Amino acid sequence: MLALCLLLPVLALAQPVSVSDASDDLLSAFEPNTTAWSAGARDSYSVWGSSCNTTQLVKVSPRLSSSLRMRGTTSGGLATIPCNFQRWFGTTNHPNQIQGLFDRIVAGDKGNISFTCDDLDSECNGQYGVIPGYFSPSTPELTVVCPTFFLSKNPLDQLCTRGQTISSQGSESTDGSWFLHRLLHLPTATGGGLSDVVDTSHEAVELARGVNASQTVKSIHSIQYYALDVYAADLLLPGEGCLGDTSVEVSSSE
């Protein structure tokens, strides 16, 4: 029954990066699927030309696809069984809002969402310090993946290892959750309306318990924590997870 109340992670159509024709401006990050939601929609993310070297390309594709493994596939059970949905979204929000959001991220039009390993705006080690990535000001739907990303983000499947918990690590410690954060910021991926309402797991839980619980479904970190929570409880440590103590405030650093 646990599966009825969790967003079950799946490997969502991700394939290794394939090299496209040399005349193409973009390098396909995923093999196209056959279920694009409407004519003219783009159903794969892309990496700019030759911006990423072979080693980086091999890492970007599975790490981006790991963010899609955090999406949900259940429907009816989410609406009837509270489980940990209430922990992050309270008792007044409808599970279908989150279900629809994840469905859109995976099956919706990918539009111009793309990635590059070129530090276009010199921000990888700039005014914000050394960071794993950023949105390019000149191209809002383009995420620059910095060298630090490949060194600082653990694989999603290592979320619960070495005594670590979700609460102690924050919502962006893994590769999958970091990429998910980027996608949640993009109106093309989500429909818009989401923002960084809270930061820590403690703040996210308190928001869900308070009078402003309606804001949780618009809170990017709340959505990330929920996805990590159910992923851990369903696949990594079934029935248990590794949430940890949400009373301890740990910042969700980049």
Number of C-alpha atoms within 10 A of each C-alpha: 7 15 16 18 22 27 29 20 22 16 14 16 17 21 15 16 20 14 13 13 9 10 7 11 13 20 23 21 27 21 15 15 14 8 9 16 13 10 7 9 12 19 22 23 23 23 25 19 18 16 17 19 9 10 8 14 21 15 15 24 21 21 23 21 25 25 28 24 21 28 29 23 17 17 16 11 17 23 16 12 16 16 14 16 25 19 19 27 28 24 15 10 18 17 23 14 11 22 18 15 19 23 15 18 21 22 18 22 22 20 16 16 20 21 25 23 21 17 18 13 13 11 19 22 15 10 9 8 9 15 19 20 24 18 19 18 11 9 11 14 21 21 23 24 23 21 18 14 19 15 9 14 18 18 15 22 15 12 23 19 10 7 9 14 19 24 23 21 20 22 30 23 20 25 25 25 28 23 21 26 19 17 21 26 20 20 12 18 23 20 14 12 13 19 16 13 16 20 20 24 31 17 21 25 22 20 23 24 17 10 10 11 22 17 18 24 24 20 23 24 30 28 25 23 25 25 27 28 27 30 27 26 21 20 14 18 12 14 13 13 20 24 22 17 13 18 13 13 15 18 18 17 12 17
